[in-house]
Amino acid sequence: MKKFSIALFLSAMALLAACSDDDTFTTSRSNLLSFQTDTLRLDTTFSNVPTSTKTFWAYNRSGDGLRLNSVRLEQGNQTGFRVNVDGVELSAANGYQASGLEVRDKDSIRVFVEMTSPRNNAATPQLLTDNLAFTLESGVQQKVNLRIYSWDAELVKGRKITSNTTLTGTRPIVFQDTLKVEAGATLTIPAGMTVYFSNKAAIDVYGTLHCEGTADKPVTLRGDRLDKLFPYLPYDRVSGQWHGIRFHKDSYDNSLTHTDIHSAYDGILCDTATTERTKLTLANSTVHNCQGYGLQAINCKIEAYNTQFSNTLKDCAAFIGGDVTLTHCTFAQFYPFDGNRGAALSFGNHSSGKDYPLQAFNVRNSLVTGYSDDVLMGGNKEKVTANYQFDHCILRTPKPDKPALLAHFTDVLWENSKDHPDGGDRQFVLADGNKQHYDFHLKKPEKGEKFPAINAAAPLPDSRFTTDHDGRPRDNKPDIGCYELLVN
């Protein structure tokens, strides 16, 4: 019993000693905090739009506990930074500072930073900075620099186009909800303009939309996130950032020229229409990285040329019925997130219990490829019109074994998984699924390589097809797809 009491006493003393060590705080000026970073960058944001939250850690590796007299923003609330330190918000109520914090040896505190910047009345992004100052009980002050670029923008809600309008502005335009083009009105987006859309925003077209980009000054329609999801991944490469364009039933004569639509939910939806009038013309454009369809059109008259449709969860381009002409297009289905991704190109004459005659579906000089063994889907119902023809195309799909089906294909190259197990992505300049970074220009073959798209298209006399997606001239042996091989 006596031995047990002595052992218990010694254990208690050891515990007290350990607690005493843990609770030892120093005022030595040589004991300092260590920070995960000395500069926290919050990327670029639009003025008056809250950023996402960034975070960093402050560690105590000094050997003794440290007390903090204060943690404060040097400029208070003048710059728009919002900070939470170890659960304490730096707000007006506490003078934008936290005090009385303790960081024991080998412990840490976490700091959260957000920003809503004020307008700066400048035409270009402006640098805003502040310092988060940590003042130790010893009197030593340590700082972490907070930095962000703030860009004044025109933030728009509830915009309705009721008469013919050309979108103009000296600052970026950010639509924070749906932009509606009313029946009878035409909205024109001129060359060189980039239009930004918030997460729930879209373009709803009941009238007419013209995007008039050029090779040198394209029109860009994109999400409004300027920051990064990860250090290597900008939000601009993440699908589903906005809701895309919808052309409603009675909307006709729309045109998108040298227009880049990317990272939407559905890039373009064309509601059921009549084939007596052109619903949409896509020229030298890109529809890329969508969480739904790239383009879906039901019973519409559509023409697309020199246009790229790529990387979508559903089909890159899907046509049900209608009158469709696709010339020198690239359909590339390398959507990285779901093995059940849709087709690169699909067409048919029946959907949701309704028949839609496929009056004409003509595909010329086009490249249809992707990861799957079959990325071309044709679901045609018997006894419903299905007129389709592929001419001088590369198609990643099994070659039909019936003469009646083969009659729909002229001078077609069949890409198969045996010869191209990588899905054909090696013929492109860049296909990096990890960083969601893609470049579907044709790559110059290395010695011993042969890419079937090169010099395999049929020359077409129409002046629209004598240049490629980027406005570069095609030679007398043009390449299949929307891009002509760039020869240095």
Steps between C-alpha positions, in 0.01 A plus 500: 500500500788734587675424172180574313464840676858596411444399137179700488677804650784478246253468212308803619820701529603398146159602369521834674846553358376417150206738539734764634724460195202526266381814674835674494479825306793714407556867429834436335531701179673205334189280523283559194207361307557317171255565217387273222549798269627854533277623215141390444378568145128494429527508120285755312144594588235737375426797725206447735502124436604282797796270447527139607675436833875447518672366808845465656651369824713670763721248687684521829821300467702722732525261799278704738147629500429840344235754590374748245411848614314553175439382144372787289455635150731798470249693289195388693204467265629738234593243235218247529691204643307285749701287742421234757783397735455179700124549498507872580369728225684829463205735488396852595384365838857414602679770306600258224735316733512191719682507833597263778570204272735227622696260282662221697823341386449268202147636458355720225216735412316524168425825322217546245500789254231629261461823311229722354685788342357848452487662157829652397378707198775362277472328163755229586543267801651682797717348772359519854715403797483490876712342771373266767720593797566250782636678811652262753514557877872564455419804286622334178269560206472254212301562183330308221434702187152471344479578127228503237431661165161668485329577168209736469215346302146584403288262706166441330179341627162466333615622158244466222576589139178639356637677191800457271805544724878474468671408824767756582704608799844617607498263799431126520130413501389236752146367473399376843176346380337421165543737208175483301470594133131565439312396184548752221828630643857430386798503733842544339821423686786664309848373423748485785247503783517258793173463688496345848215306660441406863416147603124519435517735202418416138397655170135433419428587137144547379611749234839484326861488615801593288855454632728672251850390595797493265811285488700773675222613731273212596193528720536308827208387718618356832444477876589784733744317727848644447662304783624142527345186642851363556835668435521319165130523407322828419123496547480601135597141410231347725173404331162624623605857583192654329190383315579566136273615214146388425330583172128466554244367255437815296858624498659491152790638294747484788870505422814441705821589316844456656328446833645305793243348737651297781455358851121531491238249606338463156696699244216548249144368504278546193133434570272323254450716193427484129757422233357764267723762664857479629505471875875541553821542305826423679813616323860463620383456857567283805263330743714335767487339843130487586333314784204418277480524120737698286224554243157341490254581221156348441345526154706806411680626195860529613825568320842478665840527337858535622362442849624296797262308728690337785495346848147480634328274751215440256547508122740756357242558226158334476244540223149358498334544162539818299726617220864502608823579312835453675817584308861492622398446861685327783297294748733391781355319801769486769290616797716388794259451791254229401543174312133526402565812297284548191590468134720738306222527240151354507205522265158342471136548405314406816505628858269489804229317308496744207617463142716773346589426136871536431452678171872544440811436707813569299843476661809586293871516575436451871683320780299300753712347776524441874604259773228239444507237229183647346435874523258532205139415585219475245167393641254498209148364517378296204240657271603849615710708260870464568712655226863516611836499324862513615761605246879513552476461877690319774255311721581314819226241469484141373476478123151388392488150357186545291516652149184702561662671795837543330325696225472789748880533521733627227881500531480454876798399716395274786689564822503190721623421848751241374695748289427798725464369858554849642181623336681709246608767749865465401425681174412815695738758641388452862263271690569531874204364694660559840523875443197510266719666243438416134609627162331324208720648231664226295850414614786471255591130475839395622719285283327168436158624609204539269184680596212416264335844514788670321447567128192274501211745447334581170571853369184709501468809278276693737703791641373424850699176498826627354610613846490307829363569847773759564474669162814331363491400133442140401713364216394279210534198730302619802491319834194334650347688792473865587875566523759500224834364616726788597829454319785709646 
